[in-house]
Amino acid sequence: MQITKVETVYVDEFWQMCWVRIHTDSGEIGLGETWYLPKSVAAVVHELFGPTLIGRDPMDREGIWDELFKLAGIFTYSGAELRALSAIDIALWDIVGQALDQPIYNLLGGKTRDKIRIYNTIGSYGEYQDNEFEQKDPVGFLQSLIDEGITAVKAYYMAPYAAESGGNFVSAKQIKEGLAPLAKQRKALGDQIEIAHDGGGQWALAPAIRITQAMDEYDMLWQEEIIHPVNAETHLKLAQETKAPICAAERLMTRFEFREYIENGSAEIVMPDLIWTGGITETKKIATMADTYQTPIAPHDWTGPINVFACAHISMNAPNVMIQETNRAYYKGWYDKFIEPNIVIKDGYLLAPEGPGLGTRLKDDVFNRSDVNIQETTEGYKWEATGFKDPGQKVSHFFAPNVPDGQDG
């Protein structure tokens, strides 16, 4: 089995999302995904990684990951390069699962559970305008989740207040205003639902301590990215000042960045994002590292549908998974436009995917959309530090459906 073609696919409607499809000579098509700046990701795939993949055996996932990571490290690894690698890695796992007729969680060592508890992150799409719902009726919004069997949620109570001071100051009045919806929710609903708080990495340490201590009376599930994850010792100081566990962080890339936060105990809950931090291969290693320190993980998701499937396989396999992020405005609102089947959520739990590989695929009509953008690499050559061995070879071309040959797509 050899790789014959590497594609990137994105649509203008959801311009932040990029899919990678990897084709083999035996007919498998592996699907991966990443989120944010798809044109940058596509450039990395087709200028750097794609030519390196042509002719390779997708079974060699570990070696391929290491080679591509070191290849990107010639320049810098933690940007579009790592997002591209993450999507490629997921697609390779999908291929191998299809070839062996096994779901990915079986390839990771099998299941430790058949379902994982979810929490809902607030988003809006179509009939689910949950951002507006929460602002108008914070109690009613949480009750609507409880009615669906969802017993945990994540919110952004203090996010509007950081911009005024650049995150360097927060007043008592702002804290009282920001936490007023939370106070109403707890008074009305008690402990019927767990509530996590995300600070978006916007605050300096002093105001972060003030905010988290003010929220301690509400028994928060965790405090996530109240400060930017650039200093593990600062995170540890925050953890020592607040009752709620500190969750860190989807902005940390690879096990090499997570290591210090796990070792010093500042990441009391570890939150890797599969489609940013290195795909399934790397997230499994992060989960194992966290498990060594008796630390749970909570895979991050506020993105596209393939990420949730990839997360589901990690969540079924890794014993220290605590809970899985989802967004009902997304999985009920627009995932069905692009994939079949969709994820299955029942009574507040994400169920294990069925079928080989990821357990889903892009719908055929995605490729007939007027706003689809596709780029492919079919020729391979070897990259060295000074460039490709044969830089004159043409590697890829752009096209869009229904565009006559010879015209730009």
Secondary structure, DSSP 8 states (H G I E B T S, - for coil): --EEEEEEEEESTTTTEEEEEEEETTS-EEEEEEES-HHHHHHHIIIIIHHHHTT--TT-HHHHHHHHHHHHTTT-STTHHHHHHHHHHHHHHHHHHHHHT-BHHHHTT--S-SEEEEEEE--EETTEEHHHHHHH-HHHHHHHHHHTT--EEEE-TTGGGSGGGTTS---HHHHHHHTHHHHHHHHHHTTSSEEEEE-TT---HHHHHHHHHHHGGG--S-EE-SS-SS-HHHHHHHHHH-SS-EEE-TT--HHHHHHHHHHTT--SEE---HHHHTHHHHHHHHHHHHHHTT--B----SS-HHHHHHHHHHHHH-TTB--EEE-HHHHTTTGGGTEES---EETTEEE---SSBTS-EE-GGGGG-TTEEEEEE-----EETTEESSTTS--EEEE-TT--TTS--
